[in-house]
Amino acid sequence: EGRLRLCSQSILFEPRHSSRGIIRIPFRYMAACPSVVDNSIVILRSDRCVIMKTNNVIAPYEHVHLTTDFRFKFAHSSPQMMISLIQELFNAESSTSTKTSVKSINPSVSFAADVAFDESAPPIIPMPSFNDKKNDIIEQISELAMAGNSFDTTNFLHIHEQPLTPVLRSSIKTPLLEEKGSIVLTDYALYFQPAILSGSAMSNNGNIGSDGSGGKAQVWCLEDVVAFARRYDGMKDRAVEIYLSKMEGGKSSHHSVLLALDSTEARERLVHLITKQCSASRSLPIPCYTDRNFVESAVELWLSNQLNNYEYLLILNSAAGRSFHDLSRYPVFPWVLSSYGDEDTMLDLTNTENFRDLSKPIGALNEDRFQEFKKRYESMVQHQKSQGAQHNHHQDAPFMYGTHYSAPGYVLFYLLRVMPEHMLCLQNGKFDVPDRLFFSMQSCYESALSNNADLKELIPEFYDPDCFDFLINSMGLQLGNLQTGERVDDVILPSYAKSAKDFLRKNRAALESDHCTTHLPKWIDLIFGVTSRGSRAKTARNLFHPMSYLGPVDLDALRSDEDKNRAELQATEFGIVPDKLFRKEHPGKGESWEGTEGLVMPDVLRDSYNYGASSSDRITKKEHTGSNDGFSLEDG
């Protein structure tokens, strides 16, 4: 017994008993489309299947290369609807004879083989194949699931709650996962109800009702909302991250949720109503971490020593569009130390030789390696000149680095021991080659200095002593042996670290040291400021592939949906430069705030949004406008 699930590329069977393992049957290995007999039994034949989590153990998947006949008997419902959807997805899969690889995403993009695809580099996540027909079918299934569910008002916590919005299509975004559903904002809370595809069609299309047809909703009380931030859904500016704080058992609990909506307008109007509702019961409005006046306040607090370096970098990351829920825009922190070897039995934070040069990007720390990057960049410039202006496009602009300092593959490289299932999902059910795994701090830093394919910076976890578990193999994962025969287990730490927690404490002390504080503004300029892009990035040796600078406006300028999808996939998988926050060089601690007028970069795009400027109190359904978001602001 178990549960049968339909996925975009396969059928998944989850047995009730975990000892049997989850069975995944990809469409591409099915001999024919599954059929139904006796109105209750689904029969299919597959040349290959995958077994995962046998005995509930996280380990590389077992690939069974054996023609197998499967029979699934539906005990409580008819399989007809599932079979019809399977048939559409199976036919779409069959029509795609070749899979799109990373290298064939865009033939005009000039990734150098020795940089972007070096075998010794940490893994670059493979692109999903691009299949218009299949994507259309998946979208239709999502539409069907949404249309078949009215919002169940029995989810409301209070009987007198008043909805301020109709049912709005949305999704909860977490690393590698997206749960589609719908949200409703009331005068008390924000509710998210997951989309459920059932065998019967509902008549209440997208309305609020009390028929009990919807799934159990997640609830976020407005009194717990402490802040929000505008976020990206891929490259589309239509998501919002809501930060919450709640007292539980005498302790304060903090967390956030990332919600993607159908459009920028939908997001802006929802934000407007949440802000209005929260501000009505408080003396101060809730802050928006991506608003530039919030950045200005953070700079002032840091300059006056009211924010430490760790807190300040978290704020800048959040303001620049980075989120812990999004692997393609994960917060980025610098390598601060340069000493990680066995000979370093004591860490002397007064010795400047123990620190990395924060005025240079990772790619320029090793001068010999940078000369290779520079030589290739100059050859690109010459090639572009020889081609003539008519053949030059933005995506063909010369660059120094073909890989980025922050990308999904690098984040999972660091977090393998706490997020192994994510890596297995993206590595076709296998852990990477042991010698390419994160096994030693010293080897990791040496790779970032010498490997042409490795330019990665660090993530915030390296400076939070409470997050030491990502350095420890507490799950007992079988990660294999190095070529030296040494087993990959806990991360090998410098000899000055007594434990993983002690190492993070010392790393944090280095981040907060006087030396780092003095030079940190230069690194901020490289990541969030004046040397992060454009001609000054070139001068600062900080120029990445042009796709790394892609934004919503650039995406909209592309002509076809196919070009947009491919560009978005490429940018989000290979790394995105954070939003630019500063238009002047970042001041140091010795400089006064009065002398930095005009420091913060205006957010011209988001400042142009006027969706929330109305005096309305409610969002109402649009009946005949054909608007994608399906609602408008009512005059209040």
N, C-alpha and C positions, 0 to 999 in steps of 0.2 A: 504494500500500500504506500501511497505517497501523493505528491502533487505534480501535475504536468504544467509546465510554463512555456509560453511562446515568446521567443526572443527575436530580435531583428535578423540574426544569422543562424539560428539553431532552435531546436526544441530541447528543453531542459526537464529532466525528471528528478525530483527530490524525494527519495524514499523516506518513509517515516523513521526507519532505523538508520542512524548515522553510520553504522558499521558497513553498510553496503556501498556508500559513496554516491555522489551526485553524477548522473549520466548526462552528458551533453552530446547531442546528435546534430552536427552541422548540416545545413541544407545541401551544401556542395558535395557531400559524400553520400547523399541519398540516391539510390538507384532509380527511384521514381517517386512521384508525389504520394504521400500517405493516403490510404483509403479507409472507408468506414464499412463495417459489416455489422449486421444485426442492430443497427442504429445506436450502438453503444461501445463498439470496439474499434480502435484505431490500429491499423496495421501498417508498418513501414519496414523497409529494408535499407540498411546502410552498410557501406563498405568500410567505414571507420567510425569510431566513436571515442569520446574522451571521458575518463572517470576521474572525479575530483573529490578531495577531502574524505577519502576512505577512513573509517574509524574517527572521523572528525579531526584528522591530522592535516595541518597545512603543509603541503609538500608538492613537488613537481607533479603535474598531471600525468596520468597513465594513458597513453595513446594506444588504443586497441585496433590493430590493423587486421580486422577479420570481418567478413561479411556476416551480418547478424540480422535476424528477423525479430522485430519488437512488436508486442501486442499490449496495448494499453486499454483497459476496460474502464469506462466512465461510470462511476457508481452513483452519482447524484445529479448529473446534468447531461445534456445532449452534446456530442462532439461536433455537431454540424457547423456551428459558427467558427470554431477553431480551425476546422478542416478547410473552410473556405478561405480563411486568412492565410493558413499555411500554403495553400495552393498558389495564392498570389505571390507570396514571398519566395516560394520554391521556383516559380516560373521566372521571377525577376533575377534570382541568383543564377539560374540556368542560362539566362540570356547574356550574362557577363562572362565571356570566355577567358578574359585575362584580368588580373588584379593590378590595381595601380600601386606602384611602389613609391617609396620616398623619392627616389632619384627621377622618377618620371612624372612627378607632380607638375612641373613646369619646365619644359626643356630650355626655356630662355634664361632660367636662373643659374648663375654661374657658381655653384658650390664646388670648391676645389676638393678633389677626391682625397687628398692627403690631410684635409682639415675636417670636413664634415663627416667623413665616413671612415676615419681611422679605426682599425679593429681594436686598438688598445684603449680607446676612449670609453668612458662610461656610456651606457646604452642611450641611443636616440630612439624615442618611441616611434614605432612604425605608423605611418598614416593609415587610416581606414580607407578601404577602396571607395572610389566615388562612383555611385550608381544612381543616376537620376530616377529611374523607374522604381527602384527599391525605396529610395528616400521618399518618393511620393506616396508609396503604399504605406510606409511607416507613419507618415503624416496623416493619412486617411484613417489609420487605425487609432491614432491619438485623437483625431477629431471625433471618431465614433465613440471612443471611451468618454470623452468630455460631454458629447451630446446626450449620452445615455445616462448621465448622472445629474440630478438636481442637487443643490446643496441641502443637506439634512439639518434642519434647524434644531433638532434634538441635541446637536453638538453644542449649542449655545449654553454658556454657564449660568446665565440668568434669564429668567422668564420674560423680563421686560427689556431685554436688549434690542436696540434699534439698528438694523443694517444701514450703513452709510454708503455702501457700494452694492451693485449687483454681483453676480458670480463672475469673477475675473479669472481668465486662464493664466496659470502660472506654473512654475516648477521650482522645486528645492534643489539647489546645486551643492553637491559635495564632491570631493576628489573622485573623478572618473564616473560618478553616478549622477543621474538626473531623474528625479521623481516628479512626474507630471501630475497636475491636479488643478484645483481652483482655490481662490482665496476670497474671503468676504471680510470686510472691515466693519465692525460695529462700534458703538460708543463705549464699549468696554474692552474689546480684544480684537486681535487679528487671527483669523482661522484659516487653516490650510486643510482641504479635504482631498485625499489622493483620488486620482481617476481610476475607476473600476469598470472593466469591460465585461458586461454580463451577457447572457444569452438572449435577453429580451430588451426591446427598445423602450425608452422612457419618453413620455409625451412632454414632460416639463423641460423643454430644451433650454438649459442654461439658466434656469430660474431658481429662486429660493423657495423651498417647500419643506414639508414635514412628513414626507412619505417614508422616511427611514431608508431610502434607496442608496444613500451615499455611504462611504467608508468612514471610519472613525477619524475625526479631525485632530490635527495638532493645534494647540492654542498658545498664543503669546499675549498675555495681558498687557494692556497699554501702560498700566502703572509700573511695569517692570522695564519698559523701554527707556534706555538711558542715552542712546545716540543712534545715528544711522549714517550710512555712507553710500553714495552712488557707485555702482559697480558695472562692469562689462559682462555681457553674456557672449563669450567668444570675443568678437570684435564689435558687437552691437552694444550701444550704450543704453541698456534697458533693464538693468538689474539693480537691486538695492540690498545692502547688508544691514540688518537690524541687530543692534547690540542690546542685550538684556542683562539685568542684574536682579537677583532674587535671594532673599534670606531663607535658607533651608537648614534646619537643625541648629540654629544659632550662628551659622556661618554664611557668608556671602558667596553666592554662586554666580559666575559670569560666563556667558556664552553668546554666540551670535548665530544668525541664520541668513543664508544667501538666497534670495528669491529673484527669479528672472520672470519678467512679464512679456507681453506680446509686443509692446512698443515703448518708445521713450516717453510718449505722452501718457500712457497708462502708468508708468513708473512715477512720473512727475506728479501726477494728480493724486496717486496713492500717498506719496511722500507728503504732499501738501495737507491731506486730510489727517494723516497720522500726527504730523507736527502740530496741527491746529488742535486736535483732541488732547494731545499730551500737554501742550502749553496752557490749555484752559485751566488745568488743575495745578499748575506749578508757577513759581515766581519767575523762573527763567526758561526760555525755550530750549528744547533738546538740541544738542549740537549736531552738525553734519561734518564728519571727518574729512570730507572732500571739498568743503567750502574753503575758499582761500583766506577768509578772515580767521578761520580756525587755525590754518597754517601760520598765519602771522602771530597769533597768540602763542602757538607752540614755540616759535622761534624766540619770542620775547621771554618765555619761561625758561627755555634752555640757556639763553644768554645770561639770565639772572640766577642760574644754578638751582632752579626749582624743578627741573626735569633732568634726570641723568641721561647718559648717552643711549642706553638700551631703550628707555621709554621714548626718547626723541626719535630714534630710528624706526621704532614701531609706528609712531604717529606719521612720519614722513612716508613710510611704505603704504600705510592705509590711505593717506591723502593722495598718493600717486597711483591708486587703483589696485594695490596689491591686497590679496586676501588669503587666509589660511584655507579657505574652502576651494580655491582655484589653483591647481598645480601649474597652470600656464602663467599665472601672475602671483606666484607665491612670494611672500616677503623675502627680501634679499639683504644679507648682512655681510660685512667685509671679513676677509681674513685679516686679523690684527697681528697675531704672533707669527714669527718665522722659525721658531725653535720647537721641534717636535721629536728629536732623536733620543736615543738611549743614553747618549753622553750628557744630556741636559738633566742632571740630577736635581738642580735647583733652578727655579725660575726667578730671575732678577729683573723686575719691572723698571728698574732705574737704568738698565743697560739698553741703550737704543738699538743695539745690534740684534736684540731679540724681537724687534718689531718689523713688520712689513712696511714698505713705503706706500702710504695711503694716497700719495699724490699721483700715483700711476695706476692704470688699470691692470688687471691680472696679466693680460697679454703683453704688457710692456715691462714687466718686472725682470724678465730675462732678456737682456739686450741681444744676445746671439739669436734667440728665437724670434724676437721682434724683427730683426733684419730680414728674416725669411718672409714674415708677413708683409713687411714694407716692400720687398722686391716683387712679391706677387701683386700687391696693390698698384705699384707703378706700371707693371705690365698690363694690368686692366685699364689703367688710364690711357696708355699708348694704344691699346686695342680699340678703345672707345673712340679716340681721336681719328683713328684710321677708318672707322666705320662711317663717320659722318653723323651729323646731328639727327638726320631723319631716321636713323636706326637705333638711337639711344632712347631708352625708356627709364622711368624711375626705378623699376625693379632690376635694371641692369647696371645701376650706378656702382662704381668701384667701391670696394670695402677692404678693410684690413683683416677682419675676423669673420670666418664663415660659421662659427658656432658662438653661442651666447654665454653670459655668465649666470643665467638663471633660466631653466627650462624644466618641464615636467620630468624628464628622464633624470636630471640631476637631483631634483627634490626626492624622488623615489630611491635614487642611489644612496642618499644619506639616510632615509627613513625605512630602508629595507627591513630592519629587524622589528619594526612596529607596524609596518604596512606590507607584509609579504604577499598578501593576496592581490594587492594592486599591481605589484611587480609581475606576479605570475600571469595576471590577466593580460598585461601588455607585452609579455615576453613569450607568448604562445605556450603558456603552461610550464615554463622552465625558469629557473634562476639563471642569471647570467654566468658566464665563464668565471670561475672562482678568482682568477687573477684580475678580473675587471670589477669585482665587488669592492665595497667599502670595507676594508679589513684593517687598515692602519692609518693613523693620523699623519705619520711621516710620509708614507708612500702617497697618500692623497695630496698632500701639499707639494711634494716633489713633482707629481704628475701635473698639477696646475701650473707649475713653473716651467716644465720642459716639454710636455706633450702638446703638439700643435692642435690637437682636437679637444683639449681640455682647458677651458677658461673659467671654470665655475668658481663663484664666490660661495659664501656659507649661507646658512639659514638661521633664523632666530634661536632655534633649539640649542645651538652651540653656546649660547650665552645665558641659558636658563637652567640653573642647577636642578630644578624640579623635573626637568625633561630628560634626565640621564638615561632612561630606559632605551632610547634609540641607539645607544652605544653598547647595549648588552643583549645577548642572544637568549632572552628569558624564555622564548618559545621552543628552544631547542631545535631550531631550523637546521636541516641538513644542507649546508651551503657548499660542501665539497672541500677539496684540498688545493692549495697553491701548487705551482710547478715544483716548488722546493719540498713538497710533501707536508707542509704545515697546514693544519686544519683551519678553515675560516670559521670563527666563533664570535666571541666578543671583539669589539674593535680594539686593536693594540694602541695603547695610549703612551704618551711621553713618560719617561721615567720619573719626572717630577710630580706626576699625578698619582696619588695614593688610591684613587678609585675614580669611577666615571663621574660621580658627583663632585669629587674634589677637582677633577680636570675642568669641569664646567665652571666651578667657582673661580678657579685661577684664570680661565679664559675671560670670564666676566670682569674680573679685577683688571685684566689687561685692557678690556674695552673701556673701562671707567678710569684708566690711569691718566695722569697728566699728559704724558706723551701722546697717547691716542686722542685725547680731547683737543690738544693743540692742532693735530693734523687731520682730524676727522672732517672739517669743512671741505678739504680738498677732495676727499672721497665722495662727499655729498654732492659736490659739483659734478663729478663724473657720472653719478647715477641719477640724480634728480635735478641737476642744475645746468649751468652755462656750458659745461664741457660734455654734456650727455648726448648732444646731437648737433648737426650742422658743421660749419667750418671750424668752430672751436673744438669740436670732437676730433676732427682730423688733426688739428694742431696738438691736441692732448693725447694722440695715439689711441683714440677711443671710438673708432668708427666700425660699426658692425654692418652686417648684411642689410640692405634697404628694407627687406621684409620685416625686420625687427622694429622698425619705426612705424609700421602700419597702424592707422587709427580709423575710427568710424567714418570720418570724412573721406579718407583714401579708399575705404571699402566701397562707399556709395558711388565713388567716381568710376569704378570698374563697370564695364558695359553689361556683361551677362551674369546670370546667377551662378553659372558654372565657374566663371573666373572668380567671383566673389567667394564661393565656397572653397575653392582650391587655395586662394590667397589666405583666407581665414584659417584653414587647416594648417597651412605651412607656418604662418606666423605664430599661432598658439602652440604648436608642437616644438618649434625650434627656438623660441624665446622672444619676449617682447620687452622693449625698453620701457621703463616706468614713465608715467606722465611727467612732463617737465614742471617743476614747482617754482624754480627761481630763475630770474632773468639777470641777476647780478651775482658776483661771486659771494658765496656764503660767508658771513662774518664769523670771526673767532670770538672766544669768550671775552677778550679784552676790548671789543668794540661795542659801542652803545647802540641801542635800538634806533635812536634818533638819527644816527648816521647811515641807516640802511633803508631809507625811504625808497619805495618802489622795488624792494627786493623780491617780493613774491610775484610770480607770473600770473596774470589774469587768466581765468578759465573761460576763454571767449566762447567756446562751444556751449558749455552748460549755462553760462550767463545769458545766452540767447534763448533759453527755454523760458517761456512765459505761461506754461500750462497751469502752474499753481498760483498765478497772480490774481485769479478771479476772486470775487467776494462770495463764491458759492459755498454751501455747506454740504452738498451731497453730489454724488455721481449717479447719473441716471442712465437707463438703457437708451440707446439710439435705435429708433424703429426703422428708419428708411434712409439713413445716410450712407450705408455701406462702409463705414469706418472699420478698420481692422481691429481697433481696440474695443469697439462696441459700447462706448459710453461717452458722455459729455458732461461738462460742468454746468450745473443748473444755477441760474441767477438766484442769489440769495436775498 
